């Protein structure tokens, strides 16, 4: 997004000018409806369903007596009921969703949540650091340090009378802000370090003054939220198409009605036209009013949503987080997912960093962890020698501690660098109890490791860093911080030791550090490279460490030039980069670190199961390429036995095109995507490819690949690969990839993530899933479904999604069948009544058929039916494939239902007609009257559709039995009641079938007719299904046959991975805050002085920073690396003592 050139002014002094500047209020809207727009907006959405719109038109026609023979209540009662219940459900969903957003505004010390976008003016300690916890925003920056802009309260008072702020207009750039504040003749620069984002948390101060720049929807948080769209399932869209097709199809037979009145003697057009409308009105009862009657569709979806909420197997006990269906309209879509787009950090991984291994001066430490026997014998390192150690941190290689105790200079320099080269903040409210605040989880893990090995970071000021080295406290003068950014991929600090020695310490990606090493380090670099390869093969995140001794005279000259560059108004960043490059050369290599961001439990197994279900998983991550590849191997997405893994990393359009063309699995199509009616792109079909391939593409190349001229080539190449990993991508690119697949592939997509950078992707996909993890609640609040662990996605799709889709498809097929049958019986009757618009059924039967007689049985099937249980669903993930191919309900399935209904209607009409023709009762009275025939046809219809439902049911429960038999009992009870003398005497005009039930249903030939009709209706169905199972069994049939044997025990196989891929350190945070640390705008209280060296001070506080590091999480809970009685995770978290 280009920055606008014209600034937006926020005036503080002139009330009149303020009134002229119309800004947004601080109110935000997270709900879809409000009191005023609920009714019109909700009705507008409901009438987008063509079935509802059709029945509204039908209702209007029924109020015209001249063209309608049915009472208006036969349509209005079900339609109003449908609209009311659906509106109530939508209102409830919206209210619940809004309430879930409100907890973001809760405030309690010492955390203060920011509701607008202010700039920090001053705080309780006029020049003290304040911390911003951005995890509620969900971005990767987990700790931002802010110094007040103004030094004291008098300056704030003058600002209220004289100040003026000029800044950029509202935009969605989280990493950039430009503005100036003018006060008392002085100008202050406003940048990203001076603002607090809405949704963040301010701590380390009791109060502060702030100036609100943007409020409400103008804040960067709301600017990044995107627009919430109304999602519809593919079944809903198919239903609209079918409704449009059914209406003219049913109208065609009605055209025969006027033909019955054509004769040379009399033809009255005024009579024929109303008859035509009446007959069409009767036949169009086949239209899916029944699909919504008693709100069956909404009830089914609501019930399946409750199943997700109540599923204890998707409950994460450790975080006390249940699975939650945040929408009730997309459940069946979960059974048709073809593409899953997943974030990496926090979604596939735990987002908790642990210091695992290291290489120091050519020697690797930490290998003993791989030797189980030695680990059990020696145990973890005993930290009792270090009273300031974090006892939640564990390490198994005792040789590293021994090297420290032997005062190895290389080992000491290694950990001294880790203790000095960072921007971590330390809090020590009680002597010996340290709490680290880290903007990067990697930094927190490294500082914690140095702490435990005797180099304890205690505190910092703008001019100094205080550490404890093996029990002795030293203060290093902090001269400069050469900060991290995504181009440098490293950071350095220049410090002066207590002895007066100048030294530069550098850490960063190995590829960047190696380029700047002194030539004398060649041999050590080769050995360290071997260690890095080993670390990378285990999926660890690596980092190279180096140092350089500086000359006093040279540094003085460099420092002066650095000050001039840092205050330059133009090309400041370029000038600083030149100086950084100048001083960061001829470095001496110290070694490398290896940090593990552990996978969540069950991730490889879940991905393997989803792959067997023919679900393709694309990983879209902001991490660098090496880290993304390593996670791909760890997750079993990338494998050594693949035919090839293609890397696309070009930096211009032509090279990207060439790399995509040269991959060998595909070539650019000769013709661009063909267009269909409405300029809609033609669906790109899947192509067969021999072998397994993987594709890894970075963000720079992806930007070109997503261009209009190249997007089809990229999509075809990606779809031919078994695994696709997009690294270094922006949130917008994530959404663009999802939109690309939706545009050209006829497939249902799902996006899953845990941070605010995943919100746009979650909203773009057909289904959005949020993981409630370490990065806040923005992803969850924007999602359709949420849970705590990635592995629950397997159960969500293979069990709940498949069951929901299967139940909905059975429901639709059955409802079409019973209503087509219901309608075509009337059509055959029209040939015998001259299409006079007389109904073959009683009007009360027409009203109650879908509301009472056949509603509960199909509802029971749609809520409780299972073709196989959840265990077999996991054992046979191939059961998921028919849903992706729309085999259970499609246009073909609809056509089969219509043919089945035509056959059943022929039997249901002509068998009773033939049986009653010229038939008399036992007493010789005539039985072949209209009312008796109507009752017989109604009874045969109800019993037949109940038997058909029993044949469709795969899983019987007590509730199903109650609904089926109860509905039959209800039919006969209501029939005898309405056709009784008493009911007739109350309202004679409404109940004309007096005595019909008791006079007809007491005859044996009537019951024989019912039995014969029912058998003839279901016999072909039974025969067809039997032959189909024997000749062409489906995967469902095969699995059900295998159920005769006991199901195999579920177990997870440990998958071993080997990789030779290199890894570089993946900085997951944005540009650092070195300039702010050295800004001299805050004054920390001095570090607590140790009374005695290495005197036990009791148990220290676990590392519980705002970021993620070794043994901690942003929630403030520390972790132990060894599990103890943990049910669902491989790590055991402990509350801070």
TORMARVO-418256 format. One record per residue (C-alpha): x, y, z. Coordinates in steps of 0.5 Angstrom, whole numbers, plus 500, padded with zeros to 3 digits. Each point is the difference from the previous one (the first is absolute). Example, Ala and Ser with C-alpha at 12.3 -4.5 7.8 and 13.67 -1.06 7.14 Angstrom:
525491516 502507498 
//
This chain:
500500500 503507498 500505505 496506499 504506499 495505503 500499508 494501504 500505506 497499507 500506503 500501508 499507501 494503496 494497501 497503494 505497496 499494503 492500499 502501492 505493500 494495500 504494503 497493502 498499507 503494505 494496499 501493496 495495497 502493501 493498499 496499493 494503502 497505505 493502502 498504494 503496494 499493503 493498497 501503493 507497499 498494503 494499496 505502494 505495501 494494501 497502494 506499496 498493501 496499493 495495504 498505505 499506495 496495495 495498506 500508502 497500492 496494501 497503506 498506497 497496494 496496505 496506503 497501493 494496501 499500492 506496499 501496506 497494503 504499506 499504506 505505502 502497506 503494497 506504498 500506505 501496506 506496498 503506497 499505506 503494504 506499496 502508500 499501507 504494503 505501495 500508502 500498507 506495499 504506496 499505506 502495505 507498496 501508499 499501507 504495503 506502495 500507502 500498507 506496499 504506497 498504507 505497504 506503496 498506504 500498507 506504504 503498506 507501503 506500498 497499493 496506497 497499493 500505495 494501496 502506495 506502497 504505504 507502501 503500506 501506503 503499507 499495506 500499507 508500500 501506495 506497496 498492502 499495495 493497499 499494496 495498495 498493500 497499492 498493501 493502500 501503494 502493497 506503497 507497500 503506504 499497507 503506504 501507498 504505505 497507500 503506503 496506501 500506495 500505505 504501507 495502505 493502501 501508499 502498493 493496499 496506503 503505495 499495494 492500502 500508499 506500494 501494497 499497493 501493497 501499493 500493497 498495495 492498499 498494502 503493497 501493501 508500501 502497506 507501499 500508499 498506502 502507498 498507504 502506504 498503506 501507501 500503507 503507503 504501493 503493500 499494496 500493502 500494495 494495500 502493498 498493501 504500507 496506503 493497498 496495504 495496496 493498501 499494504 507500503 502500507 504505504 504498506 506502505 496507501 494501505 498506496 501504493 498506496 499498493 497504494 495496496 502500492 495496497 494496503 495495499 500497493 506505498 505496505 505496496 497494503 493501497 503502494 503493499 494496502 497500493 493499499 495495502 497497495 493495500 503493498 495495497 502493499 500496494 494496501 496507501 503502493 498494497 493500503 499507497 501497493 496494501 494505502 501504494 500493496 494497504 495506499 500499492 501493500 493499504 497505496 500496494 496495502 495505502 499502493 496494498 495503505 497505494 500494495 495496504 495506499 501501493 494498496 496503494 494501504 503504506 506503502 500505505 507504501 497504506 499493503 507496497 505505503 498500507 499493500 508500497 502504506 496496505 503493497 507503500 499503507 499493502 506496496 505506503 499497507 506496498 504506500 504500507 496503505 501493503 507501500 499506505 493497504 501500507 507503499 503494498 506502497 501505505 499495506 505495497 505505499 499502507 500493503 507499496 503506503 498498507 503493498 507504499 499504506 499494505 505496497 505498506 505497495 501507497 501503507 507503502 500498507 507504501 497507498 493498502 498502493 494496496 499500493 495505498 495500494 500508499 495499494 494495499 499501493 507496497 500494503 499495494 505504496 505497505 499494497 502502493 507503501 505500495 505505501 503502507 504506501 504500507 504505503 506497503 502504507 495498505 496496496 505494498 505502505 499501508 503507499 504499506 507500499 506496504 507500499 502493498 507500497 506504499 507500496 506504504 506500497 499494495 497496506 493498500 496499506 493497502 501494496 499496506 493501500 499495494 503495505 495497504 504496504 505505502 494505501 497496505 507498504 502507500 493504500 500508499 505505502 500502507 499507501 501501507 507503499 496506497 495503505 498505494 498494496 493498497 499493502 495499495 505500495 503494499 507497496 503493500 507501497 504501507 506501496 498507498 500502508 506497501 503504494 498506504 502498507 507499496 500507498 500499493 501507497 496498493 494497504 500506505 500505494 495496497 495501505 502507502 498502493 493497501 500504506 501506497 498500493 493501500 494505502 497496506 497503506 501498507 495501506 503498507 495502505 503495505 507499500 502494496 493499497 501502493 494501495 503501492 496504495 502498493 497503494 503493496 499493503 506499497 504505504 496498507 503493499 507502499 500505505 497494505 505495498 506505501 497502507 500492502 507499498 502506504 500506496 493503503 498507497 497504506 498507497 502505495 500508499 500504494 508500501 501493503 499493501 501496507 501493500 503495505 505496497 501493505 498504506 504507499 496506498 502504494 498506496 501501493 500507497 495499494 503504494 495498494 495496498 500498493 493497499 497495497 496500493 497495495 506502495 506500505 497494504 505501505 501505506 506502504 502504506 506504502 502500507 506502504 502495506 501502507 508499498 499506494 500495494 496501494 496494497 495499495 495494501 496498494 495494499 496499494 498495494 506496499 500502493 501507502 505499505 504496496 501505494 503505505 505495504 507501500 504495495 504497506 493497502 500495494 501494503 496501506 494502496 500494496 500496507 494504502 497500493 499492501 497501507 495505497 498495495 499495505 496505504 496501494 499493499 496500506 496506499 503504504 501508499 507502500 504506501 507502499 504504506 506504498 504506504 505505498 505504504 500508498 505505500 499506505 502505494 496497495 494499504 500508502 500501492 494495499 496503506 500507497 498498493 495495503 497506504 499504494 497495496 495498505 498507500 499501493 494502497 501497493 502493499 501498507 500493499 504499494 506504504 499496506 501494496 506502497 503501507 498494502 503496495 506504501 501498507 497493500 506497496 506495502 496497505 502494504 496494501 498498506 495494499 492499498 494499504 494495499 493502502 494495500 493503498 497493502 494497496 494500503 498493502 497495494 502505495 503495495 495495501 494505499 504502493 501493498 492498502 498507496 504498494 497493500 494503499 502504494 500506504 506505497 504504505 503507499 504503505 500508499 505502505 504507502 506496502 507499495 500495495 505495504 496500506 494499496 503494497 502497506 493500503 498497493 504494502 498500507 493500498 501494495 498505495 507500496 503493500 507498497 497495496 496505496 502500492 502508501 499506504 500506496 502507503 497506497 504506502 501505495 500507501 497503493 494498496 504496494 504496505 494498504 496498493 507496498 500496506 493498500 501498493 506496501 497496506 499494496 493498502 496505496 501505495 496506499 493499496 500502493 493504501 499504506 494498504 494500496 494504502 493498501 493504501 501506504 507500499 501495505 507496500 500493498 501495505 507497500 500493500 505496504 505496495 503494501 508500502 505494501 503501506 500504507 503507499 500506505 500507499 503506504 500507498 502506504 496507500 503504495 499494495 493499502 499508499 501499492 497493500 493503502 500505495 495499495 504498494 504494504 494498505 498494496 507498499 501500508 494497501 501494495 507499503 498500507 494495499 504495497 505500506 498496506 502505505 501508499 503504505 500508499 505504505 501507502 493501498 496506502 493500503 497503493 504495496 497494504 493503499 502500492 502493500 494498503 496504495 504497494 498493502 493502501 500504493 502494496 499493504 493498501 502498507 498502507 506503504 502501507 505504504 502499507 505505504 501503506 502507499 497507498 505499494 495494498 494504500 499502493 502493498 494497505 495505497 502498493 499493500 493496500 502497507 504504505 503497506 503504506 505497505 500503507 507500501 506505502 498505495 494503503 493499498 499504493 500493496 495497505 496506499 500500493 499492499 494496499 503494504 505501506 504495504 507500504 504494496 501499492 499493501 493501502 499502492 500492499 494499504 497506498 500498492 500493500 495499506 495506501 501503493 499493496 494498505 497507499 501500492 497493500 494501505 498507496 501496493 495494503 495505502 500504493 499494496 495497505 496507500 500500492 498493500 494501505 498506497 500498492 496494502 495504504 500505494 500495494 494496503 496506499 502501493 498493498 493502504 499506495 499495494 494498504 497506502 501504494 506504503 494504503 505502506 497495505 505498505 501492501 501501507 496504506 503507501 502498507 504494498 504505495 501505506 502495505 504495495 507503501 498504506 498494505 500493496 506500497 505505503 502496506 503494497 504503495 502505506 502494504 504497494 504507499 502501507 502493502 502496494 507497499 502495494 506498504 502503507 506505501 505494501 499497493 500507498 507501502 502493498 497501493 501508498 499498493 492500502 501508499 502500493 492499498 499507503 505503496 497497494 493502501 498493500 494500505 496506498 501503493 496501493 501493499 497498507 494505499 498497493 500493503 496502506 495503495 500493496 499496507 494505501 497499494 500493501 497500507 495505498 497495494 500495505 497504506 494503495 499494495 500494505 495503505 496503494 499493497 499497507 494504501 497501494 493496500 502498507 495499506 500500507 498493504 493503501 499501492 501508501 504503494 507502503 503503493 499507502 504506500 501501507 502493501 505500494 503506503 501497507 503493497 505504496 502504506 501494504 504496495 504506499 502501507 502493501 504500494 504506501 501497507 502493498 505504495 503504506 501493503 504498494 504506500 502500508 507497501 500501508 494499504 499503507 494500505 499507497 499498493 495494502 496505504 500505494 498495495 495496504 497506503 499504494 496494497 496500507 499508499 498499493 494495502 498504506 500507496 496496495 495497504 499506504 499505494 495495497 496499506 493503501 502505505 505503496 495501494 495503505 505505503 502503493 496496494 503504494 507498502 499493502 496497494 503493501 495498505 500492502 505499494 505497505 496495504 496498494 506498495 506498505 495494503 500496493 505495499 501501493 502507501 506498505 502495494 500505495 505504505 504494501 501499493 501507498 505500505 504494498 500502492 503507502 506497504 501494496 504502494 504505505 502494504 502496494 504505497 504502506 501492501 503500493 504506501 503498506 502493497 502503493 503507501 501501508 502507502 505501505 495501505 497493499 507497500 501503507 493498503 502493498 506500503 497502507 498493501 507499503 502504506 503507498 508501501 502503505 502508499 507501501 505505497 506498497 506504501 503503493 508500500 502506495 507501497 502506497 506503497 497507499 504506502 496505505 501507502 498504506 493502499 499507503 492500501 500507503 500507496 506505500 502500507 500506505 508501501 499508499 495500505 504496505 506505499 495506500 502503507 492501501 499496506 504498506 500493503 500499508 507497501 501493500 500496507 507499502 501493502 502500508 504493499 502497494 497494498 496499507 494496499 494505500 494495499 497498494 500505494 494503496 499496494 501503493 493503499 501506495 495503495 503496494 502493499 507497503 503494503 495498505 495505500 494503496 496507500 495497504 505501506 501492501 506497500 502493497 504494502 503496494 498493503 493498500 497498507 493497499 498504494 494498497 500503493 506504499 508498500 502506505 497501507 499507502 501503507 497506503 505505502 502499508 
//
